[in-house]
Amino acid sequence: MAASQQFCTFFLDGHFFGTPVPQVQEVIQYQTMTRVPLAPEVVSGLINLRGQIVSAIDLRKRLGLKDRLDGQLPMNVVVHTNDGAVSLLVDEIGDVIEVEEEMLESPPETLQGFAREVVRGVYKLSGRLLLALDIERVVDLGDLGKTKSNREF
Amino acid sequence: MDEIVKDFLIESNENLDRLDQELVKLESSPSSRELLASIFRTIHTIKGSCGFLGFAHLEKLAHAGENLLSQLRDGKLTLTAEITNGLLSMVDAVRHLLAVIKASGSDGGEDYTELIEKLGRLQQAQDENSVASTAPIPSPLRNGETANQAAILETAADPTKIGGVLLERGQVKEEDLVSALQQQELGRKRIGEILIAQGAAKPEDVQAAQQTLESRNPDTAVETIRVGVNLLDRLMNLVGELVLARNQLLQFSSARHDVGFQAVSQRMNLIATELQEEVMKTRMQPIGNVWDKFPRTVRDLALTCGKDVRLEMEGQDTELDRTIIEAIKDPLTHLVRNCIDHGIEPAEARRLAGKNPMGVLKLRAFHEGGQVNIEVSDDGAGLNSERIRKKAMERGLVSAQQAERMSDRDAYNMIFLAGFSTAERVTNVSGRGVGMDVVKTNVAKIGGTVDIHSTPGTGTTVKIKIPLTLAIIPALMVTSGGERFAIPQVSLLELVRLEVGDGTKGIEMVHGSPVYRLRGRLLPLVYLNRELRLAEKANSADSGTNIVVVQADGREFGLVVEEITETEEIVVKPLGKQLKGISAYSGATIMGDGRAALILDILGLALHAQVVSETRDAALNEKSQTKEPTARKEEAGADRQTVLVVQVGKQGRMAIPLALVARLEEFPVSAIERAGSQEVTQYRGEIMPLIRLSRLVGEESDKIAAGGDTRLPVVVYSEAGRSVGLVVDRIIDIADEKLVIQNPARQKGVFGSAVVQKRVTDMLDVPSVVREAIPGFAESSSARV
C-alpha cells in the first residue's frame, strides 16, 4: 500500500523540517509574545490566539540549533497536541508537500542530541531531505522543563 | 447509547442519591410511612425501567430490594441496622450496575446473587423471629394500616393528581377515591381507569380533569430544563471572550473622542457585565449537592468507629461555582472523616466527660464578603496543642525552641503540614498523616484558605474560605522588569507607596533581608523582579517604591513592584503543560490590548521567597530588633516628643521639635525680597531671613518657581529675639509620639531618623541648619542692638 501523506514544511537554520498537515492547526505571522520568567529557555513566551493562551516554543532552541539572528522574526506554526494547542516558532514556512511513506527512513545515527529524540524519521525527497518531527515529543519538555524550574525556582 | 437509556441513568442516579439520605433518615424515624413509600417508589421505578430496557441483573437486584421494602412498608418487618445495611449495600450495588451500564451499555456479568440472597434472608429472618416469639405484636400492623390510610388520604387531596382534581370538583366521592387509590397500590392501573371501572366517576369528567391537570402543569414543566454541563462550560468560555473583547473595546473607545461610539460601548459594557453575571449563575450549584452524601458517610463511619454521631447541616443552599464544588468535595470529605475518627470521642469517654454521648458534627456554609465560608466543626475533645508540639519536634519539623515559642494557633495549624498525624493509632479511616496537607493544598489551589480553631474539651472547627468563582476574578495589575502581572485580589491586603527620598529610607534590613515597617510591624519584602530574575529598572530608586502588601497562607509580605496600574476583572486561562512546573504562576489572562499577562500565584511566590512568620509574632519582632545593639541603645533614650511634621521637596518628610517652632506663617512668593545674597521677607516690622529647606534635599521648591500669589508655608524659628523662616513645601501634621531616633548624623542638617506616624521621618536639626545658612545668626542679633 503506497500510503502518502501531506506535510506542512518549514525551515530552521537552513534545515528542512515538516509535520503531517492534520496535526497543524494554523500558521500565523509573528505575534508579540509575553515573556514567562523562570520558564524553560525553549519557551519563548505566550501568545494570544483568539482568546486562547498558547505557549510558543522556539524550535531552534528546542533542537539545539544556533539562535535566530536579531531582527529575524519567526513564524508561528500552531499544532494540536494532547495538551491543547502549542505554537512552534520557525524561521520560514515552506510548501505543503505530498510524501510517500516508503521514502521514510529512520534518522541517521549521526543525528545527535535533542534532534535525535524529536525527529521521527527522514524522507528522502528528490534533491533534499525532509526531517519529520514527532510533535508530541517536541512539546514534551519533560525533564527539560522540570529540572530547569526546580533548579531556578 | 440510546437517549432513553441515558435519561434512565441520569434519573436513576439522582434518585439513588436521594435514597442514600432517605435510608439514613429512616433509621432515625423507622416508622415514617412517607420515607418508606418514597424509597419504595424509587426502587420500584428503577426495577420497572430495567424490565422495560432489558437489564435483567439490575432488575433482579432491584426486585429483591423492593420485596424487602414492601415488607417494611406494610409493617410486616421492622427496620433494624442490619436491614438498613442490606438496603444500603443494595443501593451501592445498583449504583455500581448503573456505572457498568453507562460504560458498556449492558448490565454486565455480575449478578449479585449473594446480595440478593442476603436481602431474601433478611426478609425471612425476621419472619421467623416474629413467628418464634409468637408475641402478639399486631399493633405495628394496624398502626401501619392507619398510617397507610392517612398517606392515601393525603394523596387523594393532592390537587396536582387527577383524583384531587375530581374531588375538588365534587365529581367523585372521597371514599371511592380512597378505595381506588388502595386498589392502585395493588395493581398498576391509572387512577382514572380504576374510577371509571368502578363507576365512581364519569369518563368525560376524568378526561376533563386530565386536561385541567395538563394545563396546570406546563408552568411547572418549563421552569427547569436539563442542559449539558459542556454547553454551560462553552457558554462560560464565550462570555469570557466577550468580556475580553469588551475590555479592548473600552480601551479603544476611551482613546477616541466619539460620543456616539462611547455611548454604544458603555451600553455594551453594561450588557456584557450583566450577561457575565447571569451565565455565572448558571454554573452555580448549592453546596448541598456535595453535602448530600455526608449523612451516609457519617453513618457508615460512626458505625465503623463505634461512635454515636449526629450530623447537622446549615446553609445547604449556599451556592458555589461548579468547578469549586468539584474541588472541595474531597477536602470536605476528609475533614468530615477526621472529625468522626479523631475529633469526636467514643460515647463512653463523652459520658465520663459529662457530655451528651452523641457527638455532633456540624457543617455550616455562608456567604461573606464575596467569599464562601464553610465550617466543619465537632464537639469532640479538641486538639491537644502539647501533643502537636511534641510530635512536630519528633518529626523534626520545628526545633525545641520554636515549639516552645509557638502559639497554640500556630501549633494547631501544624497539622496541615505533610506527614503530620497525632492519632495514636492508624485506623483505616484516617490517621496516616496524609490528608490534612492535601486539604490545605487543594483549598489553596482554588484560592482559598483553611484555618483551624480548637478549644480543649469542647471541640474543633475548621474554617474554609473560598472564592465564589474561579473563571473571572478581580485582580490588580502591576509591572515589574517591564512585564505585566496580575495579582488576584483575594491575596491583596493593601498598597503602600514610598515616595522618593523615603524610597530607600523606609526599607531597612534585618539580617540581610529587606523589611518595611508597616504601622510599627516588620513586613518582609520580596522584590518581584529579583524573584522572577527580571532586569531591574535602572531608575527605580528615583521614582519611589511601590509595595503591594499581600497574604498567603496567613503570612503577610510586601511585594515590591515597579508600577501599580489598575484593578481589572480578568478571565483566568490555564497555562500549557510546558509551564505547569513553575509555581510562581497560577495561570494567564488576556489584557485589554490583546496581549497575554501572567497571573501570579502568591502562595507559590511566598514559598519560594521563604517569607517567614516574623510578621505574625509581635514578641518575636521585638527580639529581632533588640539583637541590633545600636537599636537597643537608641531605644533606651526613647522619649515622648511633640513634633511638627512637614514635607520638604517633593517627597521628603521631616520633623521639627515643636518646642523650636515659634509660629507657622504663609507668605506669597511675591513677598520674598533680597537683602544681599540672603532671601528675606518682612515680618512684624522686621526683616526675617528665609531658608529653603528643600535645598537640604537637593531640590528647588516648585512653589517658589511658580511665583506670584502662590503661598509658601513657613515655619518661624526664634532664638535670642531673632526670627528666621524655614520654607517648607507643606505642613503635614503635629505628632505626639514616643520617638526612637536612629542612624544619627547621616545627613547634613538632620540629626537622625525616627518613625513618626508610622513613617520614617528625618529629624531636622534646626540650630545647625540656621547656622549653616546664616553664619553668625545669633551674633548678628546682638550686633544689631
Boltz contact constraints between the chains, C-beta under 6 A:
constraints:
  - contact:
      token1: [A, 32]
      token2: [B, 595]
      max_distance: 6.0
  - contact:
      token1: [A, 34]
      token2: [B, 595]
      max_distance: 6.0
  - contact:
      token1: [A, 34]
      token2: [B, 596]
      max_distance: 6.0
  - contact:
      token1: [A, 35]
      token2: [B, 483]
      max_distance: 6.0
  - contact:
      token1: [A, 36]
      token2: [B, 579]
      max_distance: 6.0
  - contact:
      token1: [A, 37]
      token2: [B, 532]
      max_distance: 6.0
  - contact:
      token1: [A, 37]
      token2: [B, 533]
      max_distance: 6.0
  - contact:
      token1: [A, 37]
      token2: [B, 534]
      max_distance: 6.0
  - contact:
      token1: [A, 38]
      token2: [B, 532]
      max_distance: 6.0
  - contact:
      token1: [A, 38]
      token2: [B, 582]
      max_distance: 6.0
  - contact:
      token1: [A, 38]
      token2: [B, 584]
      max_distance: 6.0
  - contact:
      token1: [A, 39]
      token2: [B, 579]
      max_distance: 6.0
  - contact:
      token1: [A, 43]
      token2: [B, 578]
      max_distance: 6.0
  - contact:
      token1: [A, 46]
      token2: [B, 588]
      max_distance: 6.0
  - contact:
      token1: [A, 46]
      token2: [B, 596]
      max_distance: 6.0
  - contact:
      token1: [A, 48]
      token2: [B, 590]
      max_distance: 6.0
  - contact:
      token1: [A, 48]
      token2: [B, 594]
      max_distance: 6.0
  - contact:
      token1: [A, 48]
      token2: [B, 596]
      max_distance: 6.0
  - contact:
      token1: [A, 51]
      token2: [B, 241]
      max_distance: 6.0
  - contact:
      token1: [A, 53]
      token2: [B, 573]
      max_distance: 6.0
  - contact:
      token1: [A, 53]
      token2: [B, 588]
      max_distance: 6.0
  - contact:
      token1: [A, 53]
      token2: [B, 596]
      max_distance: 6.0
  - contact:
      token1: [A, 55]
      token2: [B, 576]
      max_distance: 6.0
  - contact:
      token1: [A, 55]
      token2: [B, 578]
      max_distance: 6.0
  - contact:
      token1: [A, 83]
      token2: [B, 577]
      max_distance: 6.0
  - contact:
      token1: [A, 141]
      token2: [B, 578]
      max_distance: 6.0
  - contact:
      token1: [A, 145]
      token2: [B, 578]
      max_distance: 6.0
  - contact:
      token1: [A, 145]
      token2: [B, 581]
      max_distance: 6.0
  - contact:
      token1: [A, 146]
      token2: [B, 581]
      max_distance: 6.0
  - contact:
      token1: [A, 149]
      token2: [B, 581]
      max_distance: 6.0
  - contact:
      token1: [A, 149]
      token2: [B, 582]
      max_distance: 6.0
  - contact:
      token1: [A, 153]
      token2: [B, 608]
      max_distance: 6.0
